[in-house]
Amino acid sequence: MILVDTSIWIEFFKRKEPIFSELKDLIEGFEILVHEVVFGELLQGCKTKSEEIFILDYWENLNRITSNGSFIEAGKLSFENKYLDKGIGLIDSVLIAQVKKKKIKIWTLDKKITTILSKSEIYTPKSGASHKH
């Protein structure tokens, strides 16, 4: 399973290729996990009610990870590894902690996240669409 970060969803919703086609295929193959903190960020950035409804429809129809103590786990992991000193905030720490705990991969454009994780924990797109930030 692949946890998809906010940066990838933004590109997907803008229909930016090659991310759009690859994520669409992964969704159709039921290979995607979404975390509520990512969808919270997406909802925070909505400009219209129709955008909100559109994003919530994805949330309702994909395999979800909810908080369930993940902020506490992430805070501890961040403290133990001094993530804050490395520019990694709590939301990114939540995603990193979930990748490690669930033994899944993450697809992100965030280089700070990719510097913390091992190559085996990072999804490499088939299309070559990787890191841009």
Beta strands, then each sheet from edge to edge (+ up, - down):
strand 1: 2-4
strand 2: 32-35
strand 3: 63-65
strand 4: 105-107
sheet 1: 3+ 2+ 1+ 4+
end
